[in-house]
Amino acid sequence: MSLEDDIRQEKFQNEHQKASINILYTGSWLYNINASFLKKFDITPEQFNVLRILRGSHPTAMMLSEITRRMIDKSSNCTRLVEKLKQKSFVSRVICENNRRQVDISITEKGLQLLKKVDTNMPEWEKAVEKLSKTEAKELNRILDKLRT
């Protein structure tokens, strides 16, 4: 379905405005698909993002500031996300012996197991973008990267 049909707007000021709105709308659409997919694992997309970041650094622990810097949604409350993940035993927090103000955060074995489960079901989530050929996906990635530079 076209953007015009989806948001019931026939005209845009120009193609650049339409592209901006289309990116925002499509981003929201993908977010909702992702949130729905992750709901069955009892985690949010933001919590999933934190877990993936920690898995990428595993077994090395990370500081909260570094996790925040790597997050997709920079406005997420990373402290709250880590606390929720700690309550679910997916991450651990340890005060650094050398610097008592530093807290090291690591993914636990339970967190790694959850990500393995999510990974085996990932093709279900990826169906949303399988409408694109590999070439189209590569071109879309190039265009989106160009937009952010």
N, C-alpha and C positions, 0 to 999 in steps of 0.2 A: 504494500500500500504506500502511496506517496505521502510525503510530509504534509502536503496541502490537505489531503483527506484525513490524515491522522489528527491534525490539530485544527482542522476546519478553518483554514486560512487560505484564501485564494491568491493573495498578492503579498509580495515582500518588497521592501524598498529597493533591493538589488540582490544579485546572486551571492555576494559576500555575507549579507545579513541572513539570507536563507541558509547558507552553509553553516554559519554560527549556530543558528537555531536548530538545524538538523543535527549537528554534533551534540549539542546539549540534550536534545530529545532522544537521540540514539543512545547516548551515554546513560541516561536515566532508564531507558528500556533494557539495556544490558545489565545495569545494576539490579533491576528488579528480577530479572531472570536468575542472576547470580545469587541474590538473597533468597529466592525461593528454593534454588538448588541446595544451598548451604543450610537451610532451615532444618532439613532432615538429619543433619549432623549436629544440630543445636549450637551453631555458631553463626555469627554475622559476617558479612563480607570484610568488615574492618578487622575483626578478630582473625579471620582467615589470612588476611594480609600480614598481620603481625606474626602469625605462626610460620608463614612461608619465609618471611624475612629471617626469623630465628633459625629455621631449618637450613637456610642458605649459609649461615655462619657457624652452624653446629660442627664441632663441639665447643667452639669459642663463644663465650658469653658476650652480650652486647649491652651498652648503656642505653638508657631510655632515649637520650637525645639522638643517638645514631639510628635507632628504630624509627623514631619520628621523622628523621630526615629522609629515610628510604620509603616511607609510606606513600601509597597512591593518593589518598585523601589527606592532605597536609593539615586540614582543620579538625581531624579526628582527635579525641582526647586519649592520647596514648597511655597515660597513667591509668585511666579508668579501664581501658581495654586490657592492659596487662593484669590489673587486679581481677577482672572477671575471668581471664584465662588462668590465673593462679588459683582462684576458687574452684575451677573445674579440674585442677591438677595438670593442666597442659603446659604450664611454664613454672619456673622457679625463680625466686629473687634472692640474691645473696649480697649482703653488704661487703664491699671490698675491704680486705684487711689493711691494705696500704693507705686507703683514702676512705674514711668512714662516711663521706658524703656521696660516694659513688655506689650505685646499686647495679650489680651485674645480673642480667636477665638471660635465662637459657630455656630452650625448649626441653620438655621432659620426654621420657620414653612414651608416656601416654599421648603426648602431643604429636610425636612422630608417628605413632600408630594411627591416630586420627587422620593425619595427612595422607598416610598410605591408603586409608579407606576412601578418602575424598578423591585421591588420584585415580583409583580404579574405577570411579564413577564419573571422572572428568569428561569422557566423550559425550555424556548426556548433556553437560553444560555447554560444550563446544558446538553442539548442533546449531546454536543460535548464529554462528558465523560460518558454518559450512556451506552456506549459499554462495560464498565467495570462493573462487578458484584460488589455488596457491599463488598464482601470479597476481590476482586481484588483491589478495590479502597482503602480499608483499608491497604492492603499489600503495595500498591504503596506509600501511605502516610508514612508508616513505613520506607520504603526504602529511600524515599526522606529525611525524618527527620534524618535518620542514616547518609546519605551523608553529611548533614550540620553540624554534630557534630564532 
